Amino acid sequence: MIDRSGLADFLRRRRETLRPADVGLPAGARRRTPGLRREEVAQLAGVSTDHYSRLEQARGSAPSESVVAALARALRCDIDERDHLYHLAGLSAPARVAGNHVRPGLIDLASRLVDVPVCISTDLGEVVWQNALFAAVGGLGELRPGRDANIIWRWFTEPSSRERLPSADWARLSATSVSDLRATYSRRAGDRDVTELVHDLLDRSAEFRDLWERHEVSVRRSDRKDFLHPEVGLIHLRCEILLTPDEGVQLLVFFPVDPADDGAKLDLLRVIGTQDFQTAT
């Protein structure tokens, strides 16, 4: 059973303890009240301001699991605070192993890497945090809870998700994505979220079905990705993946292959290509 008054109070108190700098937002104009504004928390979590405001007012519809997870990340909750937030929302807290919770310290670390594209994703491919440069390079757009931000799901179900990667690389990237997901599926046998994702992909994508039937397994710890950006052209990047298996999330950092050429293009994007994404992180 949802504890509406307790949930409203907890959300408000967490919001008021955070400064814009804590979550990568500019300080902006003088603030009349402490902490973040409601619309800022809503934007960070990828939900509507109206929905979030109703939660703080102890009214409206109950939040879904994906919304609660997004709010926990937006409000920089630690693992105990995240579990408490789930209980207030009338939900069972996810298991602490592979629970898809992002520690505030990991976001703080990622926030300091401003000169290269960086994102944090779950072990199922859902991007839960991105810096401005990753948003500009990858074109993922504003993050919303659920499969809209899942790179694997979009890769196999939305042809437009491949537009920024050379077609010559598609087969390799498809194969590595499936073999990595197969490793997660094996490690987390029986977990509902991984089982549902795999079954839905099998239903939606013939390409995925073919690759899944090969039963190839490989944890992806590094990769090479070339992006076709509409403004600066082809960017060659080397992706290093830092795994945090206890939380079921991973930090992806993209370094320029050629610092002179690719690095210069990233520097240019920091100026011209991130203007619309500064508050999306």
N, C-alpha and C positions, 0 to 999 in steps of 0.2 A: 504494500500500500504506500502510495506516494505521500510524503510529509511536505505538504505545500509550503507551510509557514517556515519550517526548518530549511527547506531548499532555498526559498527566497532569501532568508537571512544569511545563509552560508554564501550564496552567490554574491550578494551585496557586499558582505564583509571581505571576501576574497578580492573583489573588484577594487575596493577602496584601498587595499594594501599595496596595489601595484602602481608603479609610475610608468608613463609612456616609454621611457628608456629601458625599462625591464623587459618589454615585449617588442622592442625594435621600432617603436613609433616615435615620430618627432614630438617635441613638447608642445608645439603649437602656441595658440593664444593663451592668455592668462586664464586659469581654471578657478571656478568658484568653489568647487568641491574637491576633496582629495581623491586620488586614484584615477582609474580609467573611466571614460564615459561608457554608457551602455552600448551605444552604437559601435564603439571601438571593440568591445568584447564580442559583440555579435559578428563584426567583420572578421576578427581573428578566428572565430569558430566556424565561419562560413554559414551562419544562420541569419534569418531576418531580424532586424532590430525589434520589430513588433513581437516576434516570438520570444526573444530573450527578455524584453521588457515585461511581458506577461508573466514569465517565470519569476522575475524579481518581485512582481506584485501578487504572487501566490494565486494566479488564475491562469486560464487558458488550458490548452491540451498538455498532457504529460509528455515530457521529452523522450525521444527514442534512445536506444543504446548508443547509436552513432553520434547523436547530438550531445549526450552526456560525455562521451569520450572526447569530443571536440572541445567542449567547454572546459574539461579538466586540463587539456593542453593549453587552451587560450589563457586560463587563469593560473597557469604554472603550478598546478597542484603536485605535491609529491605523492608517492604511491598510497600512503595512508589517507591523505585528503581525497585522492581519487576514489578510493573504496567508499569513503564516507559519502561522497557526492552520489555515487551509484545507489547506496542504501537510502538516502533521502529521496531519490527519484523513484523509489520502489522497485529497483532492479538489483539483480545479483551482480556483485562485482566480478569482473573477469578474473580468471586464474592469474596469479602473479608471474607464472612462467608463460612467455608468449602472450602477455596480456595487452600488447600494443600500446602500453603507456610510455610516454616520452618524458624522461626525467628533466626537470628544469635545467640542470647543469649541462645536459647534452645540447639543449637549445642555446644556452649561453655560449657554449663552445662553438657551435655552428654559426652563431650570430657574428662572431669575430672574424670569420673567414669571408671578408667582403669583396676580395678581388678575384674570386673564382666561384663558379656555380656550385651551390650546395643544396642538398635536400635531405630530409629524413623521411624514411618510408617504413611501413610495417613489413614483416617477412612475407606478406601476401601482395606486396606491390602498391599499397595505398600510400600516396604521398601525404603526410600529415603536417609537414612544414617545409617551406622553401624560402631561400633568400631571393632578393630582387633579381640577381643576375641569372639564377636558374629559371625563374619565371620568364625572363626575357629570352633566354636561349631556347628553352624547351617549349614555350608557348602553351603551358598547361593551363594558364589562366587562374582565376580565383579558386581556391580550394574549398570544396564543400564536402561534408561527411559522406562516406559511402563510396560507391563504385565510380562516381563521376571523377574521383581523384585517384582511381586505381589504374596504374599504368598498364598492367598485364591485361586487365579487363578491356580497357580501351584499345589496346594494341590489336586484340583479336576480334573486337566487335565494332569498332569505329574506324573505317578506312582513313578518315581525316587525321587520325592521331599519328599517321606515318608520314605526313607531308613534309616534315622538317628533317627526315632522315633519308639518305640516298637509298634508292630502291635496290641497289646492289647489296646493301647490308641487311635487307629485311629478313632473308632466310636465316642468316646467322643469328640475328637478334631474336627471332622467333624461337629457334632451337634452344638458345641459352636461357631464355625466359622460362620455357617449359621444363627444362632439366633442373633449373633452380627451384621452380615450384614443386616439382616431383620430390626433391629433397625435403622441402618443408612439409609436404603431404606425408612423407614417411616418418619424419621426426615427430609430427603432431597428429599421428593417426587417431581418427575419431573426433577431432575437434570440429565443432559445427561450422565455424567460419571458413576453414580451409576446405572442408567437404562440400559445402554449398558452392563455393567459388569454382572448384574443379568441375562439379556436376553441371553447373550453369554454363561454363565454358564448353564442356563437351556437347551440350545441347545447341549452343549458338554458333560454334566455329568448326568447320570441317578441317581447317588447317591445324587447329589445336588438337582435334581428335587424332589426326594422323601422327602428330609429334608425340602425343601422350602415349599412344600405343607402342612407340619405340622403346619405352621404359628406360630412357637415358636419364641418369642422375648425376648432378654436379652442382655443388654450392658455388655460386658466383662471388668471387672475392675481388675481382678486378675486371675491367672490360675496356673496350675502345669504342667510342661513339663519335660519329661525325654528324654535325647538325648543319642543315641548310637554312641559314637565317635570311629572311627577306631583305634585310637592310645591309648586312655586312658580308653575306655570302657564306661559303663553306668554312666551318670551324672544326678542327680536329682536336678531340679531347680524350684524355685518358682518365678513366673513372676508377677511383679507389673506394672500396666498400669496407667500412668498419662495422663489424657485427657486434651487437649487444644481445646475445641469446637469452639472457635472463628476462629482458623486457620484450623480446620479439620485434625489435626495431633495428634499423641499420642507418648509418650515416654515409651518404654518397657525396664524394668530393670530386669535382671534374677539373683536372689540370690541363693546361694547353700542351699539346704535343710539341709544337714549335713556339717557344716563348716569344720569338721576334714577330712571327706572323699571327698565329692563333692568339697569343697573349695580347697583341695590339688590338685585335678585333674584340676581345673581351673588354679591354680598357675602353674602347669606343662605345661598346654597349652599356658600360657603366654610366656613360654620359647621356647617350641618346635613347637607349633601349629599356631603361628601367623606370622611366618617369611615372608610368601608370601603375607600377607595382610596389611602390614604396610602402604603402599601408597594407598590402596583401599578405605580408609575412607575419 
